[in-house]
């Protein structure tokens, strides 16, 4: 029992040394005003994870999680989701941070050594389907109802 108590300070130090995450909430409406996306991100200096949902005009959804790394103003990772056709899928995902806005990028998707990636040089943000605006937790919760 005394050994466990003596290890307690070490355990507290190790837990507190982990990355610090900031939680942010976003909403986007497609350019054609038919589809909506909700995004919750937990962001550290080097990486991110969170929830991502796309609601289509026909009332179906793609619903899943995002995880990835941050390099400069780019968030690059994967989207694991249950598609509107009820199929489990994994796709690469990329966002470009411009001030407080996140632009969803597109590119030529493929698989490299078992990882879902975009082909080098194929990522573009010009015609972004979604541009995510920051929102508060209350607004996010009201939109999820």
PyMOL commands that set and color helices and strands:
alter all, ss='L'
color gray80, all
select helices_A, chain A and resi 2-16+137-144
alter helices_A, ss='H'
color red, helices_A
select strands_A, chain A and resi 22-29+36-43+47-55+61-71+74-82+88-98+101-104+109-112+115-118+131-135
alter strands_A, ss='S'
color yellow, strands_A
deselect
rebuild
show_as cartoon
